[in-house]
Amino acid sequence: MKARYLKLNTLEDLRNNISDNLEAYRIGNFAFLESDPALSFEHEVEIDSEILARLHAPSGGQYFEAENCATLYAALKELSPYEARDERFWVYLSHTALLAHGRARWPIPADDREAARHISKHFFARDKRQIERDNVGSRLWWMAHLCARIDSLDQKEALEAFLYRSDVRANLIERPTTSQAIALFGALLGKLVLSYKGERALFERSTFRRLMMEVNSVGGYKLLDCLSADNVDVIVNGIILSKLELSKL
């Protein structure tokens, strides 16, 4: 199916009327968004609805984050990073094809005031933080996209390591200079994959924060971004061995 973007006035109407639409979020639907073509417009990006339908709902305390990242990314393989920054796309999707998954993954609180805040956070995507960390669909796409840029790593292994600890992940995502510098991001993610398979020492909060501080002290992210992936990997290896004194990850 073709992707659709909400028109801005429709998007703002939804945002301004969250409290009035609580029943629709909890047990109903927003079928009118799909049935009325005047509320949105078609985009050239294709969405594989069959793949999208394979998203896992939480079960037994498991959220299947790595699997769902890979699934949604595969369903939206034509989407570009520029297009993935557009709130109009994600809000349409989170109110239609992803509505049931959103309810399951982010259960709506019983308290109406708390529910309105919760919906605003997970079903909309006003800013970069919401797009990359909160929205029911966009967060999955962005985590998969960051890992997919590193060709040398297996996608499943990269996602499992990247998603293992939220504070480690946030340390990478919330530093644009790190996440945008592909060679540095790849070197750090590669070490996290090894650590995930090993002692998981790098996932200790204080250890990873120290690693990031030492990386920055080498000469700054801009300098490291000018080096080859192999050279950056050597530098990160050196920091782990000499500064962090870790012989096993």
C-alpha positions, -999 to +999 in steps of 0.1 A: +000+000+000+011+036-005+021+056+025-002+085+035+006+117+053-019+135+075-027+171+064-014+196+090-049+207+101-059+171+107-028+164+127-034+194+149-071+185+154-060+150+166-034+165+189-058+191+203-086+166+209-068+137+226-089+140+257-121+139+236-109+108+218-098+086+247-125+060+240-113+057+204-077+052+216-087+027+242-112+005+224-122+022+192-105+032+160-098+062+137-113+046+106-124+080+093-087+088+086-086+060+061-121+065+046-118+103+041-091+111+015-095+148+023-077+143+056-045+131+042-025+127+010-007+099-007+030+096-008+051+075-033+067+054-005+054+018-005+045+001+028+044-037+028+013-042+049+018-080+051+052-076+068+038-048+090+011-071+103+039-094+117+047-071+146+048-090+179+026-079+207+042-082+242+039-116+258+052-130+291+071-099+299+089-099+265+086-070+241+103-084+211+120-051+204+148-064+181+123-085+161+099-056+158+126-031+147+136-055+119+100-062+109+090-025+107+122-015+089+116-043+063+080-031+058+092+005+053+124-003+033+117+026+009+115+052+036+144+077+037+158+092+069+144+126+057+109+111+053+112+094+086+115+127+103+080+137+093+054+136+121+025+136+096+036+101+084+040+085+118+008+100+133-012+086+104+004+052+108+001+051+146-037+060+144-044+033+117-022+003+109-002+006+141-031+014+165-036-021+178+001-027+183+004+007+200-023-002+225-006-035+232+030-022+235+020+010+253-011+003+273-032+034+279-035+043+316-069+043+333-066+078+346-078+102+319-053+129+325-024+105+326-038+088+295-038+120+275-001+126+283+007+090+275-010+092+241+006+125+233+040+109+239+036+076+221+010+083+193+025+116+181+060+126+171+064+164+176+102+165+181+134+145+175+132+129+209+097+116+203+106+104+168+136+085+180+125+073+214+088+074+220+064+071+190+051+036+186+064+032+150+092+057+144+113+046+174+114+011+159+124+024+125+151+047+138+168+021+160+168-004+130+181+023+107+210+033+130+221-004+132+215-011+095+241+015+084+269-008+098+273-033+070+299-053+089+275-063+116+246-089+116+214-069+119+198-092+145+230-093+167+234-055+163+198-048+174+199-072+203+230-055+217+218-020+209+185-026+227+199-045+257+203-015+280+182+017+276+208+039+293+236+027+270+214+032+240+204+066+251+240+075+255+245+068+218+213+082+204+213+114+224+248+123+212+242+134+176+279+136+170+282+099+179+252+085+161+259+105+130+295+096+128+291+062+112+327+049+117+326+058+154+290+045+159+300+013+141+331+008+163+311+013+195+282-009+184+307-036+173+321-036+208+287-038+223+279-068+202+310-085+214+302-076+250+266-088+247+280-122+236+306-122+264+308-108+299+285-078+292+310-055+310+304-026+286+268-025+296+276-014+331+265+022+332+297+037+347+319+017+324+301+028+292+300+065+304+337+063+310+342+048+275+323+077+260+343+103+280+376+087+269+365+086+233+357+123+234+391+131+250+410+115+221+404+145+200+367+150+196+341+133+175+348+155+145+384+143+143+373+106+147+347+110+120+375+119+095+393+086+101+386+052+085+365+026+103+395+005+109+415+033+125+386+043+147+382+007+158+419+006+168+414+037+189+383+024+206+402-009+213+430+009+228+408+029+251+391-003+263+424-020+270+444+008+285+419+032+300+391+010+310+415-019+317+391-045+304+407-077+290+372-093+286+342-075+274 
